[in-house]
Amino acid sequence: MHNLPNILSALRIALSLTLFALRPFTLPFRLVFLLAGISDVLDGFLARRYHWESDIGAKLDTVGDLVFVAVALLRILPELSLSLWVWAALTLLVALRLWELWKRGLPPHSEVNRLCGMLLFVFLLLAKPGISELWTLPVLLCALWASLRDIKSC
């Protein structure tokens, strides 16, 4: 049972890659997206609750997070009509995260990062074509706050 969090992380990677085969905004897409998100919450909860943490588990969880976010963004964002300022903000955030990865390695699982992940998850789960760009602001501001905070601690 102590491998269950790692199995859930691997499942999240598989579910995330499945999103490439599904049309965004459809019920199957949203269900797979939701299952991947639930696996993200469960793997960390179980690892901490039952002291099943491991170095490989932490790395697998981070890879699962990165794959999940990258696939979700690649599948959903192009379907939305976002203006240049949103794309510029996203480019800046990706650049900041890549710089942080280069400087520090794997990103920390801080409370701020968890909050941003939850905001991003809810936004992507509820997103649909024609959604107002104003809904991107809380996610973008939280991500900028987390990135600057993490870089400051490098």
N, C-alpha and C positions, 0 to 999 in steps of 0.2 A: 504493500500500500504506500510505502514511502516514495515510490516513483510516480504516484498519481499526479502530482503537480507537473512533472516533466512530460507525462503523457498528455495532459491538458494543454501544455504549451505547444507540443508537437501537433496536436489536433488543431490549435488556433492557426498554425502555419498552413496546414492542409485546407482548413476552411477558408482562410484568406485567399489562397491561390484559387480555390473554387469560384471566388467572386469574379475572376476573369472570364469564366464561362457563362455567367448569368447577366441578364440585362439589368442595369441599374434601375432602381425605383420600383421593381416588380416585387411581388410577395416572396418568391423564392430568394431573391437577392437580400431582402430585408431579414428574412428568417436566418439565412446563413450568416449574415452580418451580426445579427443579435446573438446567435450561438457562439460566434467567435468572441464577441464582447463578454459574454457570460464566462467563457473559458478563461479569459484574461483575469477576471475578478476572482474566480474560484482557485486558479493555480496559486496565486499569491496568498490568498486567505488560508488555504489548506497547508501550504508550506510554513507559514508563520504560526498558525494555530497548533499544528502537530509537530513543530520543530523538524520539518522535513527539508529545510533549506540546504542547498548545496551550491558549490561554485558553478557546476555545469547547469544546474537549474536556473541560477540567476542569469547566466549567459543565454540559455535557451529562452527564458522569459523575455529578455531584451530583444533577441532576434525575432521572437514571435510578435512582440509589440511593433518593431520596425516594419516587418513584413505586413502586418495587419494594417497599420496606418498608411504605408506606402501604396498598397493595393487599393485600399478604400479611397484614398485621395485620387489615385490614377483613374479609377472607375467612375467616381462621382463628380469631382470638380469639373472635368471637361464638359459634362452634361449641363452645368449651370451657366447662366449668363453673368459672369463676374467681370467687373471692370478692371482696367489696368492697375488701379491702386491696390486692389485685392491681390492680384497676381504679383505685383511688386512686393507687397508685404509678405506673401508666402515665400517668394524667392529669398528675401532677407532672412526669414526665419529658418529656412533650409540651410542657408549659408552659415548662420550662427550655429546651428546644431552640428553641421559638418565640421566647423572649426573646433567646436567643443569636443567632438569625437576624436579629432586629430590630437588635441591637447591632452585630453584626460582618458580617453577610452570610452567604455560604456557609460551612458548617462545615469545619473542617480535616480532612485525611485523616491523622490521627495514628495511631501504633501502637495506642494505647488504643481509638480509634474502630474500627480494623480488627479488633481482638480482639472488641469488642462486636458488630460486624457478623457476625463468624464465629459467635459464640455464638448470636446471634439466628437466623441462617440455619439452624444445626443444630437448634435448638429447634423452629423452625417446620416444618422438613423432617420431623422425627420426631414432631411433635405429633399427638395423636389424642384423640377424646373420652374423658374419664375419666382423662386424665393427671394426675398429682399436681401440685399447685401448687408443691411444693418445686422442681420443675424450672424454674420461672420465676425463682427466686432468683438464680442466677448471672448470668442475663441482666439482671435488674433492677439488681443491685448494680453490675455492670460499666457499664451505661448511666448510672447515677447518678454513678459515679466519673468517667466520661468527660465528662458534662455539667458537673459542678462544676469539673473541671479546665479545660475549655474556657472556662467563664464567668469563672474566675479570671484567665485570660489575656486577656480582652476589654479 
